[in-house]
Amino acid sequence: MKYKVIVPLILVVIAVLCFIPVQQAFTFTEHRTEHPKLFYIPVESDDSFQIRYVHSIHLTDVIESYELTVDQKIRLVSMQYEDLAIGLPGYAEEGETLSVNDGVYTLTYDDNVIDSFVMLIGNVDAELAFRYLGAELDLKKQLVRGKSYTFCVKKLSIYQLLKGVNMNG
């Protein structure tokens, strides 16, 4: 008689625990699709990360630097690039500072915090990488070219971790 109560209770507790968020992660979720697929990179000890891409016209690296806030938001720290013009600012707006050192422009943001952003994985042969903990992950090999992904930081449940794709293997 005890087993008829205890076993279902244990199963319910296990089921509930599978849906409690436990692991903070950088997430890439397919945008504008009926069944969005989740790709993630677990957040470990460092709160800073970068996105590096090759500008499709200038063919030079652009490095965007970010930090995580305590409430899982994304703080834009800076953007570095070598060429001005199409898509790259030549001046600073309010709350920004633009400096030039050895031919590298650095646009620094005073306090620009966002919840998420949408990233298009372009169908062009230009590099796009996510840098974290000294490693660089090729997003064009991990994600689908031509699709858009919502990038954000959030805690994932065990169920989400098992169902999603861990981009670190």
For each residue, the residues with C-beta under 8 A, 3 or more apart:
1: 4 5
2: 5 6
3: 6 7
4: 1 7 8
5: 1 2 8 9
6: 2 3 9 10
7: 3 4 10 11
8: 4 5 11 12
9: 5 6 12 13
10: 6 7 13 14
11: 7 8 14 15
12: 8 9 15 16
13: 9 10 16 17
14: 10 11 17 18
15: 11 12 18 19
16: 12 13 19 20
17: 13 14 20 158
18: 14 15 157 158 159
19: 15 16 157 158 159
20: 16 17 157 158
21: 154 155 156 157 160
22: 155 156 157 158 161
23: 42 43 155 156 161
24: 42 43 72 153 154 155 156
25: 40 41 42 43 153 154 155 156 161
26: 40 41 43 49 130 132 151 153
27: 38 39 40 150 151 152 153 154 156 164
28: 38 39 40 119 139 143 149 150 151 167
29: 36 37 38 39 149 150 152
30: 33 36 37 38 144 147 148 149
31: 36 118 147 148 149 150
32: 148
33: 30 36 37 147
34:
35:
36: 29 30 31 33
37: 29 30 33 164 165
38: 27 28 29 30 156 160 163 164 165
39: 27 28 29 142 143 149 164 165 167
40: 25 26 27 28 156 160 161 164 165 166 167
41: 25 26 130 132 137 166 167 168
42: 23 24 25 166 168
43: 23 24 25 26 47 68 153
44: 133
45: 133
46: 49 132 133
47: 43 67 68
48: 65 66 67 68 77
49: 26 46 65 66 67 68 130 131 132
50: 63 64 65 66 130 131 132
51: 63 64 66 119 128 129 130 131
52: 61 62 63 64 127 128 129 131 136
53: 61 62 126 127 128 129
54: 59 60 61 62 126 127 128
55: 58 59 60 61 62 81 83 87 88 126
56: 59 122 124 126
57: 85 86 87
58: 55 81 82 83 85 86 88
59: 54 55 56 126
60: 54 55 81 82 83
61: 52 53 54 55 80 81 82
62: 52 53 54 55 79 80 81 88
63: 50 51 52 79 80 81
64: 50 51 52 76 78 79
65: 48 49 50 76 77 78 79 80
66: 48 49 50 51 74 75 76 77
67: 47 48 49 74 75 77
68: 43 47 48 49 72 73 74 75 153
69: 72 73 74 75 113
70:
71:
72: 24 68 69 152 153 154 155
73: 68 69 113 114 115 153
74: 66 67 68 69 113 114 115 116 117 151 152 153
75: 66 67 68 69 109 111 112 113
76: 64 65 66 79 109 112 113 114
77: 48 65 66 67 108 109
78: 64 65 106 107 108 109
79: 62 63 64 65 76 106 107
80: 61 62 63 65 104 105 106 107
81: 55 58 60 61 62 63 84 88 104 105
82: 58 60 61 103 104 105
83: 55 58 60 88
84: 81 88 89 90 105
85: 57 58 88 90
86: 57 58
87: 55 57
88: 55 58 62 81 83 84 85 105
89: 84 92 93 98 107
90: 84 85 98 105
91: 98
92: 89 96 97 98 107
93: 89 96
94:
95: 109 110 111 112
96: 92 93 107 108 109 110 112
97: 92 107 108 110
98: 89 90 91 92 105 106 107 108
99: 105 106 108
100: 103 104 105 106
101: 104 106
102:
103: 82 100
104: 80 81 82 100 101
105: 80 81 82 84 88 90 98 99 100
106: 78 79 80 98 99 100 101
107: 78 79 80 89 92 96 97 98
108: 77 78 96 97 98 99
109: 75 76 77 78 95 96 112
110: 95 96 97
111: 75 95
112: 75 76 95 96 109
113: 69 73 74 75 76
114: 73 74 76 117
115: 73 74 152
116: 74 150 151 152
117: 74 114 150 151 152
118: 31 148 149 150 151
119: 28 51 139 148 149 150 151
120: 147 148
121: 128 139 140 143 144 145 146 147 148 149
122: 56 126 128 145 146
123: 145 146
124: 56
125:
126: 53 54 55 56 59 122
127: 52 53 54 138 140
128: 51 52 53 54 121 122 138 139 140
129: 51 52 53 136 137 138 139
130: 26 41 49 50 51 136 137 139 167
131: 49 50 51 52 135 136 137
132: 26 41 46 49 50 135 137
133: 44 45 46
134:
135: 131 132
136: 52 129 130 131
137: 41 129 130 131 132 142 167 168
138: 127 128 129 141 142
139: 28 119 121 128 129 130 142 143
140: 121 127 128 143 145
141: 138
142: 39 137 138 139 165 167
143: 28 39 121 139 140 147 149
144: 30 121 147
145: 121 122 123 140
146: 121 122 123
147: 30 31 33 120 121 143 144
148: 30 31 32 118 119 120 121
149: 28 29 30 31 39 118 119 121 143
150: 27 28 29 31 116 117 118 119
151: 26 27 28 74 116 117 118 119
152: 27 29 72 74 115 116 117
153: 24 25 26 27 43 68 72 73 74
154: 21 24 25 27 72
155: 21 22 23 24 25 72
156: 21 22 23 24 25 27 38 40 160 161 164
157: 18 19 20 21 22 160 161
158: 17 18 19 20 22 161 162
159: 18 19 162 163
160: 21 38 40 156 157 163 164
161: 22 23 25 40 156 157 158 164 166
162: 158 159
163: 38 159 160
164: 27 37 38 39 40 156 160 161
165: 37 38 39 40 142
166: 40 41 42 161 169
167: 28 39 40 41 130 137 142
168: 41 42 137
169: 166
